[in-house]
Amino acid sequence: MEETRVGLIKVALGKIFPELIIRNIDLVNVYSGEVLSGQEVAVWQGRIAYVGPEAKIGPSTEVVDGKGMYLLPGFIDVHGHADFISNPLALAKEILPTGTTGMLTDSHDICGALGPKGLKLMLDNTADIPFRYYLAAPAAFLALNEFEGEDIFTKEVVALFLTNSRVLAVSEVTAWGRLMEPEREFVAKLVYAQEQGKRIEGHMAGCSYNKLNALISCGLTSCHESITAAEALDRLRLGLYTILRHGSIRADLEPLSEMITKNPHLNTSRIMLSPDWFSPQDVLKYGYLNYLVSEAVKFGIPALKAIQMVTINPATYLGVDNDMGGIAPGRLADLLLVEDLENPLPETVWVGGKVVAQKGALTTEIPMFPEVRLQDWREGRIPRTPVKSEDFSLKSQEVSVEIPCIKMVNKTITKSVNLTLPVKNGEIDIQGSPDLLKISLWSADKNSWMTGLLTGFGARVGGIVSSMAHETHSPMAVGNNEQDMALAANRMLELGGGVVIVEAGQLVGELPMKSGGILSNADLKELAPGMSKLNIFLQEKGCPWDDPIFGLCFLAFTGLPYVRITPKGIVDIQQKRVIFP
């Protein structure tokens, strides 16, 4: 690095020549909030050596004429999830041409699936690619230890990963309820992370104002869970970096933008944009952070402010602003040449001074993500085999029973409803209820499938089995036919993980997730049609949600209200008690 800095000094002083000059551009200066005309940017050894009106050109200097174009820093996703369904390498291939050149990605999904080896897998396979991945290490999950088991990461494991220079943060704290006790071991992990200068990602869904204060006192540094402008403003005023989310999980930018449009003098330097997560289908349809900038502009946020929210603001938050986030001497030459600031789809993308995409097409090589075999899954995730239809039975000695069921309100939120059902031949009968399905989660603790009832999904289907139930990623089965559920479960295990749908004994469709049962190792152009096929089948069967497969994944996520399936049964999240069986 010392030699690089010496070379940059010499280029700036005209003593040696740059390797690349981009000239005649309107430079978007995210530091000052200006657009500067007639600028030139000189690049040497992957970094910017000079920014100004006239750079020295040598005989071997490549010159790019950007006349009529804007030069922007590469976009940075401050809160991504490249560890869920789309693998990080396949995702980078698609979003690089749209201008996103860096990301802090969470890792609690891959770690829920594989344990600590999941984070190592992410670090190892994203180290030497033309995309800047940084990672967050989980500190404490699962959200409800008494129902889901002990934390997957000990304090010692967290401390070890935080020594890695590319691990910049603690993963989003979905288990924030445990800090209200307060749970001392959990607090100790966060204090250690803070002492190491790491960020602590918040997930403060449904958090009262007093609890918000308490969590910020624990060291949490950001939150992406606001769904109203008032919630976002509360977080900003209490010192949090505030992320406005607009993606496949929730698309709330229109109401959230009022935080800025109704407060024109608001300091926006701690406000950032992120999709949180985009499905493969949505990445191909919309793009990535370029789309969020254009949406922000549509909802009244000035283009330059929106661009700051995906460049210098996240870089400053992550502590990498000496390298990324702006166009200035010494910074990495991650650059975008665009025609329109309000719709900043780049014509050319550079990473480290090298062209990686041109006119929407990738021009560099990114390898495939490796497979992770079934036997390498985290201990306890693999059910006893073969799975049998009786594994999903619900027995009773009564004539009829009243059962608390999970009712889907939307694809992420649930509530509890009580249903009275008949009993036939010692089995609870759901066949007379057209919107009723069984839902079953593999429980390593009980060495059996924990089965309850689900309504509101809409699609009356024989059996759907997934290895992606958030965030333990224990296999989960849903259906109205135990034989179909067993067939789907056994086929999922044969695939090495994924999603399988079986109807009337016949395979309807499958989506392999060969990397630990949580990630596809296919490119998004192959993955997206496979997901769409399964979703369309379920929608045609009556499911009202825009992404049924994603919705099923979240039925086991105890970080959201109000009732979820767990290894101990169906749990009321607020009351923290098993309501069935």
Secondary structure, 3 states (H helix, E strand, C coil): CHHHHHHHHHHHCCCCCCCEEEEEEEEEECCCCEEEEEEEEEEECCEEEEEECCCCCCCCCEEEECCCCEEEECEEEEEECCCCEECHHHHHHHHHHHCEEEEEECCHHHHHHHCHHHHHHHHHHCCCCCCEEEEEECCCCCCCHHHHCCCCCCHHHHHHHHCCCCEEEEEEECCHHHHHCCCHHHHHHHHHHHHCCCEEEECCCCCCHHHHHHHHHCCCCEECCCCCHHHHHHHHHCCCEEEEEECCCCECHHHHCHHHHCCCCCCCCCEEEECCCCCHHHHHHHCCHHHHHHHHHHCCCCHHHHHHCCCHHHHHHHCCCCCCCCCCCCCECCEEEECCCCCCCCCEEEECCEEEEECCEECCCCCCCCCECHHHCCCCCCCCCCCCHHHHCCECCCCEEEEEEEEECCCCCEEEEEEEEEEECCEECCCCCCCEEEEEEEECCCCEEEEEEEECCCCCCCEEEECCCCCCCCCEEEECCHHHHHHHHHHHHHHCCEEEEEECCEEEEEEECCECCCEECCCHHHHHHHHHHHHHHHHHCCCCCCCHHHHHHHHHCCCCCCEEEECCEEEECCCCEEEEC
